[in-house]
């Protein structure tokens, strides 16, 4: 298969065969310094042809290779002349396709297992003796293809790891990508460096250099870019990369919708206008957004109204830059993966363009997406490399509708003031204890419920505030954080004493699921 050459380093194609861990495999590959892409089986050959291909990893999956619901994997993936690593289901498919046999295991293996390494070479270079791995399979290879040899086994799985060194084909019945596999990262690194010989140059400095070059080629010597800056890490890093590429021909627009956290607008202005000298337009649209939200209590209606107003405001400001034919966005690789896996083909492009920012097609602009190949942790690393302040780099996720979905009931200027003050205290106290690094999100919620209190021997009837702090790795699931009692007491005391309008603070001890992280 002839491969197209382009400005991307030699990398790995990860074929997602329905695994829980496809993105985790990709992150492990990136952490080892190698570029990679994820594709479903139907797009695997197309992706391989487009890439500067150094190797292929076939993920695990829930199906059986002999089942009716087995993924249809192109056999030609084994004929591309590059090394291939099959993980769990990927190993079983490889072995069956090459003449081996797969059968239901006499004893299923789920969880930790100890493997004995028979050949500490190639994939197992520097890994000998016994090591703990994570198993999750009901089927297993019962006969190896011709040319394959055993590299490791367990008491119940004779081919826990096997391969054909001459062809660079390897299979692992366990999951090296999860942290439970003690030396799994070393196995992946060995596949990349020893077997595939990828250059290991997927680092922040190289990524920025490549993206700057691409943007200059795309935009040209006179093109201008408009970018909606939110103050979050994605749009901020995207802005800095585009600015490095074209300087003052980047026009950033920050919309203050009146639903921001304490000092957020001032922080963005200082960082981008004063420090990085980016052309920044700040639009004070708070009155417009709050007017639209007057009397609205339904959370979905809030979101739609805020989205509509944002698009209208942004569109109006963008048209002032008549020469700007390009729209900058902070689209990340997980958005692209989700789109491709769900839809494929051209539909994937449309969805991935619109799921970040929701900007309208009739702006008639070409998209500039410097983060399109990156995961969140890579974006943070690049932000640090570019000198972005840690307050933005490590910024916790903040919903697009802002405080509007943390104010239950009607959103008013006064209720925004109350919540903004409480949220500031929550963040200040948690960050002062240096606990924020282990938390996914930590914030305050304002309830539409008043309660009786006593202040200065007088009766009060004021709002209740909820403290929400959760631990999570990806936001898909989350556990409530067990914050120290003395910290909770200090936060409650400060909020009640410093924020007029609140006389009661409660703690949310719900996990996700069944609850969600945000309240609306």
PARO-779472 format. One record per residue (C-alpha): x, y, z. Coordinates in steps of 0.1 Angstrom, whole numbers, plus 5000, padded with zeros to 4 digits. Example, Ala and Ser with C-alpha at 12.3 -4.5 7.8 and 13.67 -1.06 7.14 Angstrom:
# PARO-779472
512349555078/513749895071/
//
This chain:
# PARO-779472
500050005000/501550344990/501650595018/501150965014/503951175030/502951475051/504151695079/503551435107/506251225124/506450855118/503750705140/501450425151/497950345139/495750215167/492750015154/489850035178/488149695179/485549805205/487949835235/487350035266/490950125265/491650245229/492250605240/494350485269/496550295245/496950615225/497950805256/500550555265/502050575230/502050955231/503650945266/506450735252/507051015226/505550855195/502751005174/499650785169/496150795155/492950595163/490650455137/487750205136/488349895114/486350035085/488750335082/491950155092/493450115057/492550465047/494150595078/497250385073/497650515038/497450875050/499950825078/503650815079/503150465092/505650295116/503450025131/499949905140/498349825173/495149625174/493149695205/491149455226/487349425224/484349255238/483549025209/484748665201/486648615168/484348335159/481148535169/478548685146/479249025160/483049005155/484549335140/485349305103/489049375104/490949425070/493349135065/495649375046/496649535078/499049245082/500449305047/501649665052/505249575059/505249725094/505249565129/501849485144/500949445181/497649275189/496249325224/493749065238/491149045211/493649195187/496048905194/493248655189/492248805155/495948805144/496548445153/493348325137/493948525105/497448385102/496448025106/496347975143/493247885164/491248055191/488847875215/486947945247/489447935276/489047645301/489447895328/488648265322/491048525335/489848855348/492049085369/495649055381/497748765369/501348675371/503148585339/506448405335/508648555308/510248285286/512048515262/513348855276/513949005242/512249225215/508949325232/510249195265/513749355263/514849405299/511849225313/512448885327/511248645354/507748705366/505649025364/502049115372/499649195343/495949275339/493948995322/490349035309/489448745285/487148445281/488748325249/492448255242/494748135215/494947755215/497347715186/499947965174/500448045137/503547915119/506648115128/505248235162/506948155195/505948185231/507248485250/505348455283/502648235299/500548195330/499447885348/496247885327/497148075296/500047905277/500248195252/500048495273/502548665250/503748535217/505148665184/507048635152/510248835156/511148825119/507948985108/507549205139/504249055148/503449025185/500348935206/499649005242/496648835259/496749085287/496449465287/499749655289/498049995287/496449985322/498450075353/497649735368/500149575343/503249665363/505649685334/503149745307/504550085298/507949925292/506349675268/504749955248/507950155248/509849845236/507349795208/507750155197/511550195200/512949845196/510449685172/508949985152/511950215157/509750525158/511850835165/510250935198/510051295188/506451365198/507251635222/505851985229/508652175211/508251955180/504451975180/504452355183/507052385155/504952155132/501652335139/503152675134/504452565100/501152415090/499252725100/501552945080/501052725050/497252715054/496753085061/499353225038/501253555041/498153775044/495453565058/493753655091/492253425118/489453495142/489353285174/486853275202/488853285234/487053145265/489953155289/490052775292/493252585284/492152465249/491252795234/494252965252/496852725238/495252725204/495453105204/499153105214/500152865187/498253065160/499753385173/503153235171/502453155135/500853475122/501253735150/498854035148/496853865120/495153665148/492053835162/490853685195/487353765207/486453715244/482753745252/481953845288/478453695292/478153805329/478253435339/482053415345/483853335378/485553595399/488253795380/488053565350/487753845325/490654045340/492853735340/492253675303/492854045294/496154055314/497453725300/496753775264/496654155259/499354265283/501653965285/501453785251/500354105232/497653925213/495054135194/492154085218/488554225216/486654195249/482854225244/480854315275/477554135267/476454065303/473354275301/472154095269/472653745283/471053825316/468053985298/467653665278/467753455309/465153655329/462453425343/464053115328/464452815352/464752515328/468452415324/468152305288/466452635279/469252825297/471852645276/470152705243/469653075250/473253125261/474452935230/472253145207/473453465222/477053365221/476853275184/475053605176/477553815195/480653635181/479253645146/478654025149/482154085162/483853855136/482354035107/484354345117/487454165105/486654165068/489954005058/489553715082/488753405062/489853155089/488253055121/490452925149/489152655172/490452445201/489152105188/490951815206/491651465194/489051295216/486351505198/487651385164/487851025176/484351025190/483051175157/484850925135/483950625155/480250725156/479750835120/482750785098/483350945064/482351315059/479851325087/482851295112/484351615098/481151815103/480451695138/484051745150/484052095137/480852195154/481052015188/483552275200/482052615202/478952545181/479752825156/477552855125/478552745090/477453075075/480553245088/482053105056/485453055071/488052775068/488952615101/492352635118/492652365145/496152345159/495152105187/493151865165/495751575170/496251635208/494851495240/494151725270/497251635289/499351715258/497652055255/498452125291/502152035285/502252265254/500652545274/503452515300/506052495272/504652825257/504752995291/501053005298/500253085334/499552775356/496152925366/495052865330/497052555322/495652365352/492152535351/489452295361/486752215336/484152495335/480852455317/480152665285/477052825300/479152925330/477553005363/474052985348/474052605352/475352635388/472552865398/469452655401/466352855393/466353195377/469653365368/469953725379/472753965383/472353955421/472453575422/475553575400/477153805425/476353575454/477553255436/480653425423/481653525458/481053175472/482853005444/485853235448/486153125485/485852755476/488652785451/490952995473/490752765503/491152435483/494052575463/495752725495/495852365508/497352245475/494451995472/493352105438/495951895420/494051575430/490651715422/488851705389/486451995398/485652195429/482952465430/479852615446/476252575436/473452815445/470152665454/466652815448/465952735485/466052985513/466252885550/466053045583/469253145601/470453365629/473053635625/473753895652/470753785672/468553865642/466553625621/467753575585/466053405555/468653355529/470053125502/471652785507/474952705490/476352365480/479952275480/480852025452/484251865449/484951545429/487851325420/487951175384/490351085356/488151175327/484851315339/482951015328/482750875363/483551065395/483751015433/482951285458/486151415474/486751355511/487951695521/489351755556/486751865581/488652165592/488852285556/485152235551/484552435583/486752715571/485052735537/481552735553/482553005578/484053235552/481153195528/478553275555/480553565569/481753715536/479053655511/475853855518/472853645508/473953305521/473353165556/473752795551/476452575534/475852205526/478151935511/477251725481/478451365487/477051215455/479151025430/478750995393/476750785385/474050815397/474451195400/476251415375/479151645384/477251955375/473852015390/472252125357/
//
